[in-house]
Amino acid sequence: MTATLSAAEARRIALGAQGFSRRRPDAPAGRHLHRVMERLGVLQIDSVNVFARAHYMPPFARIGGYDPALLDRMLLSRTTHYVEYLAHEAALMPVADWALWRFRMDDFRRRWERDDDSWLRGNARTIAWVRDELRDRGALRPADLRDDAPRERGGWWAWDDVKMALEHLWRLGDVAVAGRRGFERTYALAEDVIPAADLEQEVSRADAIRELMRRAARSHGVATAADLADYYRIRDRSAVQQSIDDLVEEGELERVAVRGWERGGRAIAAWRHRDSGLPRRIDGAALLSPFDPVVWFRDRALRTFDLDYRIEIYVPAEKRRYGYYSLPVLVGDRIAARVDLKADRPGSTLLVQSAWWEPQGRPEDAASIATEIARAASWQGLERVSVSGWGDAAEAVAGATASTTRHRHPRER
């Protein structure tokens, strides 16, 4: 018999699996960051820094005001614990998972080597030169290679040939990211970064995808096949379904029905991980990055939280509905609002550029939202909060924010 969950129960299971049912520690430390990584599996990286870069925010949402320098030391410096790869988009992941991604590396290699018009096939001399430089000189930034490299530009992302060679070699698994200086990657041959045991481990494609689906199910708590596939961006849907079937047979997944999870009037098949708990309640509030696993898959965000979410960075300013970098705000088990935040560091002020209610928001949520915004300002070392008048929640948030100032957004009428 298929178990049935209410929409609210599914939300609480999902949030519990993501770590939101745990009390935030009083003094977040390295072990708390490791626990966040254990729950999430990956931490997506993004360069946008209008408030805080994407990889800093999921830990803050779950454990509160940790020291970002601690995350830098743990995740972005040369380490044996974590490494970057395309485990969702570009993301940090445990270095021990390197072998799980060999199938993706091999897919890139087959695709490019079979295509006579691929950049890889057309630039073999540059690829060989970059590989030799890394072998002879060790870990290098693109800037360390540019002076001696071919100067022709153009093509993919308008990067020069050196950067393109490094990115291709990284996707192939021949090169690994050895850390970052500022936000610029440093690259080295994979054997100089990945421990030999992890580099040499053999995992079949089927076994790798099944293990990734196991982890996605654990991180989601309850999910559809599309949710599970998106977590690690597995596009082979037949392999995803076979993995789900295997995990059901092993007793790790249970088929469930979630009320409200429907398409075209028909229920969408869903599965619950056996280790997922059903928290009685989710307390507190949290600011979510656009790249947080809770909301990064638009279909799941809409189905689970009634959140129709789109990042508007690339939308012309005059056409933005919510703002440049609006962040969903979790209050309890609901996405109550979204706020567009910008750090004015010279003025030591966190600017709330806009604030909007979501369908599940309630007027009494304004206090929780304001408190979380104040925590975010403190975490970023900003002394003040200023709220504009743009958005249907702006006045409520401003009224609930202690000692707030006001500013005018260009979109205000």
Secondary structure in CASP SS format (residue, H / E / C, confidence):
PFRMAT SS
TARGET T0000
AUTHOR 0000-0000-0000
METHOD secondary structure of the structure
MODEL  1
M C 1.00
T C 1.00
A E 1.00
T E 1.00
L E 1.00
S C 1.00
A H 1.00
A H 1.00
E H 1.00
A H 1.00
R H 1.00
R H 1.00
I H 1.00
A H 1.00
L H 1.00
G H 1.00
A H 1.00
Q C 1.00
G C 1.00
F C 1.00
S C 1.00
R C 1.00
R C 1.00
R C 1.00
P C 1.00
D C 1.00
A C 1.00
P C 1.00
A C 1.00
G H 1.00
R H 1.00
H H 1.00
L H 1.00
H H 1.00
R H 1.00
V H 1.00
M H 1.00
E H 1.00
R H 1.00
L H 1.00
G C 1.00
V C 1.00
L E 1.00
Q E 1.00
I C 1.00
D C 1.00
S C 1.00
V C 1.00
N C 1.00
V C 1.00
F C 1.00
A C 1.00
R C 1.00
A H 1.00
H H 1.00
Y H 1.00
M H 1.00
P H 1.00
P H 1.00
F H 1.00
A H 1.00
R H 1.00
I H 1.00
G C 1.00
G C 1.00
Y C 1.00
D C 1.00
P H 1.00
A H 1.00
L H 1.00
L H 1.00
D H 1.00
R H 1.00
M H 1.00
L H 1.00
L H 1.00
S C 1.00
R C 1.00
T C 1.00
T C 1.00
H C 1.00
Y E 1.00
V E 1.00
E E 1.00
Y E 1.00
L C 1.00
A C 1.00
H C 1.00
E C 1.00
A C 1.00
A E 1.00
L E 1.00
M E 1.00
P E 1.00
V H 1.00
A H 1.00
D H 1.00
W H 1.00
A H 1.00
L H 1.00
W H 1.00
R H 1.00
F H 1.00
R H 1.00
M H 1.00
D H 1.00
D H 1.00
F H 1.00
R H 1.00
R H 1.00
R H 1.00
W H 1.00
E H 1.00
R H 1.00
D C 1.00
D C 1.00
D C 1.00
S C 1.00
W H 1.00
L H 1.00
R H 1.00
G H 1.00
N C 1.00
A H 1.00
R H 1.00
T H 1.00
I H 1.00
A H 1.00
W H 1.00
V H 1.00
R H 1.00
D H 1.00
E H 1.00
L H 1.00
R H 1.00
D H 1.00
R H 1.00
G C 1.00
A C 1.00
L E 1.00
R C 1.00
P H 1.00
A H 1.00
D H 1.00
L H 1.00
R H 1.00
D C 1.00
D C 1.00
A C 1.00
P C 1.00
R C 1.00
E C 1.00
R C 1.00
G C 1.00
G C 1.00
W H 1.00
W H 1.00
A H 1.00
W C 1.00
D C 1.00
D H 1.00
V H 1.00
K H 1.00
M H 1.00
A H 1.00
L H 1.00
E H 1.00
H H 1.00
L H 1.00
W H 1.00
R H 1.00
L H 1.00
G C 1.00
D C 1.00
V E 1.00
A E 1.00
V E 1.00
A E 1.00
G E 1.00
R E 1.00
R E 1.00
G C 1.00
F C 1.00
E E 1.00
R E 1.00
T E 1.00
Y E 1.00
A E 1.00
L E 1.00
A H 1.00
E H 1.00
D H 1.00
V C 1.00
I C 1.00
P C 1.00
A H 1.00
A H 1.00
D H 1.00
L H 1.00
E H 1.00
Q C 1.00
E C 1.00
V C 1.00
S C 1.00
R H 1.00
A H 1.00
D H 1.00
A H 1.00
I H 1.00
R H 1.00
E H 1.00
L H 1.00
M H 1.00
R H 1.00
R H 1.00
A H 1.00
A H 1.00
R H 1.00
S H 1.00
H H 1.00
G C 1.00
V E 1.00
A E 1.00
T C 1.00
A H 1.00
A H 1.00
D H 1.00
L H 1.00
A H 1.00
D H 1.00
Y H 1.00
Y C 1.00
R C 1.00
I C 1.00
R C 1.00
D C 1.00
R H 1.00
S H 1.00
A H 1.00
V H 1.00
Q H 1.00
Q H 1.00
S H 1.00
I H 1.00
D H 1.00
D H 1.00
L H 1.00
V H 1.00
E H 1.00
E C 1.00
G C 1.00
E C 1.00
L E 1.00
E E 1.00
R E 1.00
V E 1.00
A E 1.00
V E 1.00
R C 1.00
G C 1.00
W C 1.00
E E 1.00
R E 1.00
G C 1.00
G C 1.00
R E 1.00
A E 1.00
I C 1.00
A C 1.00
A E 1.00
W E 1.00
R E 1.00
H E 1.00
R C 1.00
D C 1.00
S C 1.00
G C 1.00
L C 1.00
P C 1.00
R C 1.00
R C 1.00
I C 1.00
D C 1.00
G C 1.00
A E 1.00
A E 1.00
L E 1.00
L C 1.00
S C 1.00
P C 1.00
F C 1.00
D C 1.00
P C 1.00
V C 1.00
V C 1.00
W C 1.00
F C 1.00
R H 1.00
D H 1.00
R H 1.00
A H 1.00
L H 1.00
R H 1.00
T H 1.00
F H 1.00
D C 1.00
L C 1.00
D C 1.00
Y C 1.00
R C 1.00
I C 1.00
E C 1.00
I C 1.00
Y C 1.00
V C 1.00
P C 1.00
A H 1.00
E H 1.00
K H 1.00
R C 1.00
R C 1.00
Y C 1.00
G C 1.00
Y C 1.00
Y C 1.00
S E 1.00
L E 1.00
P E 1.00
V E 1.00
L E 1.00
V E 1.00
G C 1.00
D C 1.00
R E 1.00
I E 1.00
A E 1.00
A E 1.00
R E 1.00
V E 1.00
D E 1.00
L E 1.00
K E 1.00
A E 1.00
D E 1.00
R C 1.00
P C 1.00
G C 1.00
S C 1.00
T E 1.00
L E 1.00
L E 1.00
V E 1.00
Q E 1.00
S E 1.00
A E 1.00
W E 1.00
W E 1.00
E C 1.00
P C 1.00
Q C 1.00
G C 1.00
R C 1.00
P H 1.00
E H 1.00
D H 1.00
A H 1.00
A H 1.00
S H 1.00
I H 1.00
A H 1.00
T H 1.00
E H 1.00
I H 1.00
A H 1.00
R H 1.00
A H 1.00
A H 1.00
S H 1.00
W H 1.00
Q C 1.00
G C 1.00
L C 1.00
E C 1.00
R E 1.00
V E 1.00
S E 1.00
V E 1.00
S C 1.00
G C 1.00
W C 1.00
G C 1.00
D C 1.00
A C 1.00
A H 1.00
E H 1.00
A H 1.00
V H 1.00
A H 1.00
G H 1.00
A H 1.00
T C 1.00
A C 1.00
S C 1.00
T C 1.00
T E 1.00
R E 1.00
H C 1.00
R C 1.00
H C 1.00
P C 1.00
R C 1.00
E C 1.00
R C 1.00
END
